[in-house]
Amino acid sequence: MIRVMHQHRRVLGRGFWSLCDQGVVSSGNFLSNVFLARAISSHDYGTFAILFGVLLLLNNIHAALVTYQLVTMMRRYRARVFGEVSQAQLEELIHGIEIEGVRYGAIDANLERRTGRNAWVEMKLTEGKNREVRRVLEHLGLKVSRLIRIAYIGV
């Protein structure tokens, strides 16, 4: 019970400091707008407000279209599969594959080890569509018996 209370206190502390930060920023913005509105005419202040809004809009568009494309999340998985597969079959996945009308991007897959009819396959993907690893491996005639995400990395 004591441990739960300490964890709750830590979370509450983080929330408190976040609220304080937001309060400082908001009050600073409010006071700067009050002083600016009193210092210039209402027409100039309206023009400033519109141009500042357009500037913020363009900045958000830039962040969404340009910067977001630079951040790609790579996921690394290790799958235990049942069935026969060769390294050559897995290397063909680097060009992408289309299964039932769904196009999957490049997948870097390597055969790690084989024990009888089971094998361990390591896969690196950047898309992360729903059940992508299982569908691709089932398309190759393999049944996934265990799937482990090793890493989730921003590239």
C-alpha positions as CSV (number, residue, x, y, z in Angstrom):
1,M,0.0,0.0,0.0
2,I,2.8,2.4,0.8
3,R,4.5,1.7,-2.5
4,V,1.2,2.6,-4.4
5,M,1.0,5.9,-2.5
6,H,4.5,6.8,-3.4
7,Q,3.9,6.1,-7.1
8,H,0.7,8.2,-7.0
9,R,2.6,11.0,-5.4
10,R,5.3,10.9,-8.2
11,V,2.6,11.1,-10.9
12,L,0.8,13.9,-9.1
13,G,4.1,15.8,-8.8
14,R,4.7,15.5,-12.6
15,G,1.2,16.7,-13.3
16,F,1.6,19.6,-10.9
17,W,4.8,20.9,-12.6
18,S,3.2,20.5,-16.0
19,L,0.3,22.6,-14.9
20,C,2.6,25.2,-13.4
21,D,4.6,25.3,-16.7
22,Q,1.4,25.8,-18.7
23,G,0.2,28.5,-16.3
24,V,3.5,30.5,-16.7
25,V,3.4,30.3,-20.5
26,S,-0.3,31.1,-20.7
27,S,0.0,34.1,-18.4
28,G,3.1,35.3,-20.2
29,N,1.2,35.2,-23.5
30,F,-1.8,36.9,-22.0
31,L,0.2,39.8,-20.5
32,S,2.3,40.3,-23.7
33,N,-1.0,40.5,-25.7
34,V,-2.5,43.0,-23.3
35,F,0.6,45.3,-23.4
36,L,0.7,44.9,-27.2
37,A,-3.0,45.7,-27.6
38,R,-2.6,48.9,-25.5
39,A,0.6,50.0,-27.3
40,I,-0.7,49.9,-30.9
41,S,-4.0,50.7,-32.6
42,S,-6.8,48.1,-32.9
43,H,-6.3,47.9,-36.7
44,D,-2.6,47.1,-36.3
45,Y,-3.3,44.6,-33.5
46,G,-5.8,42.8,-35.7
47,T,-3.4,42.6,-38.6
48,F,-0.7,41.3,-36.2
49,A,-3.1,38.7,-34.8
50,I,-4.0,37.4,-38.3
51,L,-0.4,37.3,-39.5
52,F,0.7,35.6,-36.3
53,G,-2.0,33.0,-36.7
54,V,-1.0,32.4,-40.4
55,L,2.6,32.0,-39.2
56,L,1.6,29.4,-36.6
57,L,-0.5,27.6,-39.2
58,L,2.4,27.5,-41.7
59,N,4.8,26.3,-39.0
60,N,2.4,23.4,-38.1
61,I,2.0,22.5,-41.8
62,H,5.8,22.4,-42.1
63,A,6.2,20.2,-39.1
64,A,3.5,17.8,-40.3
65,L,4.6,17.5,-43.9
66,V,8.4,17.9,-43.8
67,T,9.7,17.0,-40.4
68,Y,7.4,14.0,-39.8
69,Q,8.6,12.3,-42.9
70,L,12.1,12.3,-41.5
71,V,11.1,10.3,-38.5
72,T,10.5,6.6,-39.4
73,M,9.8,4.0,-36.7
74,M,11.7,0.8,-37.3
75,R,10.3,-2.3,-35.6
76,R,12.5,-5.4,-35.1
77,Y,10.7,-8.7,-34.5
78,R,11.9,-12.2,-33.8
79,A,9.4,-14.9,-34.8
80,R,9.5,-18.7,-34.2
81,V,7.9,-20.3,-37.2
82,F,6.9,-23.8,-38.1
83,G,7.6,-24.9,-41.7
84,E,10.3,-24.8,-44.3
85,V,11.8,-21.5,-45.4
86,S,15.1,-20.6,-47.1
87,Q,17.2,-17.4,-46.7
88,A,16.6,-16.7,-50.4
89,Q,12.8,-16.6,-49.8
90,L,13.3,-14.2,-47.0
91,E,15.6,-11.9,-49.0
92,E,12.9,-11.4,-51.6
93,L,10.9,-9.5,-49.0
94,I,13.4,-6.6,-49.2
95,H,11.5,-5.4,-52.3
96,G,8.1,-5.6,-50.6
97,I,5.3,-7.9,-51.3
98,E,1.6,-7.7,-52.1
99,I,-0.8,-10.1,-50.4
100,E,-4.5,-10.1,-51.1
101,G,-4.4,-6.6,-52.6
102,V,-2.5,-5.1,-49.6
103,R,1.0,-3.8,-50.4
104,Y,3.6,-4.3,-47.7
105,G,6.8,-2.3,-47.9
106,A,10.4,-3.5,-47.7
107,I,11.1,-6.1,-45.0
108,D,14.6,-7.1,-44.0
109,A,14.3,-10.7,-42.9
110,N,17.0,-13.1,-41.8
111,L,16.9,-16.7,-40.9
112,E,18.6,-16.9,-37.5
113,R,18.6,-20.6,-36.7
114,R,16.7,-23.8,-37.4
115,T,15.8,-26.6,-35.0
116,G,14.0,-29.4,-36.7
117,R,10.9,-28.0,-38.5
118,N,11.0,-24.8,-36.3
119,A,13.0,-21.8,-37.2
120,W,13.7,-18.4,-35.8
121,V,13.3,-15.4,-38.2
122,E,14.4,-11.9,-37.4
123,M,12.5,-9.2,-39.3
124,K,13.0,-5.4,-39.5
125,L,10.0,-3.4,-40.8
126,T,9.1,0.3,-41.0
127,E,5.4,0.2,-41.8
128,G,3.7,-1.7,-39.0
129,K,0.4,-2.6,-40.6
130,N,-2.1,-4.7,-38.7
131,R,-0.7,-8.3,-38.3
132,E,1.9,-7.6,-41.0
133,V,4.5,-10.1,-39.7
134,R,2.0,-12.9,-39.4
135,R,0.4,-12.3,-42.8
136,V,3.8,-12.1,-44.6
137,L,5.1,-15.3,-42.9
138,E,1.8,-17.2,-43.6
139,H,2.1,-16.1,-47.2
140,L,5.5,-17.9,-47.3
141,G,3.8,-21.1,-45.9
142,L,4.9,-20.6,-42.3
143,K,2.9,-20.7,-39.1
144,V,4.0,-18.2,-36.5
145,S,4.1,-19.9,-33.0
146,R,5.8,-17.1,-31.2
147,L,6.3,-13.4,-32.0
148,I,8.5,-11.1,-30.0
149,R,9.1,-7.4,-30.7
150,I,12.8,-6.8,-30.0
151,A,13.1,-3.1,-30.6
152,Y,11.0,-0.1,-31.5
153,I,13.4,2.5,-32.8
154,G,13.0,6.0,-34.3
155,V,15.3,6.2,-37.3
